[in-house]
Amino acid sequence: MSRAPEFITLSDAAVRAVAGANSRHAALIEDAFGVLVETPGGGVSLNGDTKSRAQAKKAVQAIAERADQGLEIGEADVRVAIGNARSGQTGPGQLPIGRRGQVAPKTATQAEYLQALGRCELVFGLGPAGTGKTFLAVAHGAGLLLRGEVDRLIVSRPAVEAGERLGFLPGDLTEKVDPYMAPVWEALTDILGAEQLRRRREKGEIEVAPIAFLRGRTLSHAFVIVDEAQNASRAQMKMVLTRLGEGARMAVTGDPTQIDLTNPNDSGLAHAVGLLEGVKGIGVTRFTAEDVVRHPLVERIVRAYDADAAKRGRTV
C-alpha cells in the first residue's frame, strides 16, 4: 500500500483546531488511526496506510468544518469526530444555531442520542446532570418546530417540589410552573432567543404544563419533552406516554438515581424503560459521567456518587 503523505488544504483556524493545544488533538488522531499528523502550514499532512489515512481524513475534515463555523473545538469534539470516522456515521445536522453557535454533540453518546431522536418516535435519555440530555432534546424539538415538521413544542415535568401547594402559588398556570422549568427555558432562550421564544409562547407553539395537566389530551403533530421523568409515578408515566397522537414524537429525560418521590419504588422512569426497551420505534440512550459537559468537577462528583452506589450494591 502507498505510504505517500496526503496533504489536506485547510484554513488557519481549522489547522489550529486539528492540531490542538500542544498538539493534543493531533496526538489523539494519530493514536486512533495509526497515522502521522503534521501541520506544515496551509493544511494538514497525513502519513500512513491508505485505509488509515482515509479514516483520519474524515475526522480531520469534520473537525475543520466545525472550526470554520467559528465553533470552539475541544477534546470531546475530536473524539466524536474520530468515533464517527471509524463507524462511518455523520453528525445529525439540522440542529438550530444557538447564541453560542451551532448546536452539536460533544460526546459520542450525545451523537448517538441525537441520532435516536431523529430515528425513533419515543426516546428515553437516562443519565446524570450535566450530560446534555435535556438541552439536546430541546434543541432537537426547536429544530423540528423551526422547520415546520411539528406544530408545537410541549414541555412537561412533574412538579414534585410544589406538591399540593401548586394551586396556591400566585399567577396563571405558566407562572406557577415556570420556576420548575427553568433549565428548559434557559435552553430555549439560548437556542431561539428571548424575543422569538416569547412570540411562539404567545401563539401557543411552545407550551409548558405539569404532567397532571396532560391527562385526557391527545398530543398530535407535536414534539413532547418530559423532563425530570424519574419523579413521575408509574401511573403518570403510563398516562403521558399514551398521550401521543398523529405526527407526534417524544423525548423522556431523567436521572434514575435522583428520585424525589416519597416512595422511590413508584418511579415510572426505570419501570417504563424496563417494559419498553427493544420495542419498535423506541430508543434508549444511557449517559455516564464521561458525558458530563459542564464544569470538569461535575464529572468527578458524579463518579464519586456512582462509586458509592456501587459500593452499597445499588444498581440503576
Secondary structure, 3 states (H helix, E strand, C coil): CCCCCEEEECCHHHHHHHHCHHHHHHHHHHHHHCCEEECCCCEEEEECCHHHHHHHHHHHHHHHHHHHCCCCCCHHHHHHHHHHHHHCCCCCCCCCEECCEECCCCCHHHHHHHHHHHHCCEEEEECCCCCCHHHHHHHHHHHHHHCCCCCEEEEEECCCCCHHHHHHCCCCHHHHHHHHHHHHHHHHHHHHCHHHHHHHHHCCCEEEEEHHHHCCCCECCEEEEECCHHHCEHHHHHHHHCCECCCCEEEEEECCCCCCCCCHHHEHHHHHHHHHCCCCCEEEEECCHHHCCCCHHHHHHHHHHHHHHHHCCCCC
